[in-house]
Amino acid sequence: MKASSLVKNLEYKGDKPAISVLFETDSTKEIRIVMRKGQLMKKHQTPFPIVVEMFEGDLDFGVEGEIYHLTRGDILALDASVPHDLGAKSDCIVRLTLSKGDSVKRVEKVIE
């Protein structure tokens, strides 16, 4: 069994989103993204499908020219190679599920 918390040891950064690995399973990497209101994650794409869950707050999730307003409890799945971007409308806690083959470093580069 593996366990973690989406709300313990939160670290909001003033200039960019904060990314932390919650844990890894045999098939996924569970990531927490903490964003302050106004922070952005520029347009990027993933080599594998992802799942995004809004745990707290609200953000605009841009996909192929459309903006999806995500609020607490919303969850979405996105196929590989689909460009997307994020903009925090309030302070946010986002859970991101990556494929085991994907890299946390890739996600960190998006916010640099």
Secondary structure as the mmCIF struct_conf table of DSSP 4:
data_model
#
loop_
_struct_conf.conf_type_id
_struct_conf.id
_struct_conf.beg_label_comp_id
_struct_conf.beg_label_asym_id
_struct_conf.beg_label_seq_id
_struct_conf.end_label_comp_id
_struct_conf.end_label_asym_id
_struct_conf.end_label_seq_id
BEND BEND1 LEU A 6 VAL A 7
TURN_TY1_P TURN_TY1_P1 LYS A 8 ASN A 9
BEND BEND2 GLY A 14 LYS A 16
STRN STRN1 ALA A 18 GLU A 24
BEND BEND3 ASP A 26 SER A 27
STRN STRN2 THR A 28 MET A 35
TURN_TY1_P TURN_TY1_P2 LYS A 37 GLY A 38
STRN STRN3 LEU A 40 HIS A 44
BEND BEND4 PRO A 47 PHE A 48
STRN STRN4 ILE A 50 GLU A 56
BEND BEND5 GLY A 57 GLY A 57
STRN STRN5 ASP A 58 VAL A 63
TURN_TY1_P TURN_TY1_P3 GLU A 64 GLY A 65
STRN STRN6 GLU A 66 THR A 71
TURN_TY1_P TURN_TY1_P4 ARG A 72 GLY A 73
STRN STRN7 ILE A 75 LEU A 78
TURN_TY1_P TURN_TY1_P5 ALA A 80 SER A 81
STRN STRN8 HIS A 84 ALA A 88
BEND BEND6 LYS A 89 SER A 90
STRN STRN9 CYS A 92 SER A 99
TURN_TY1_P TURN_TY1_P6 LYS A 100 GLY A 101
BEND BEND7 ASP A 102 ASP A 102
HELX_RH_AL_P HELX_RH_AL_P1 VAL A 104 ILE A 111
#
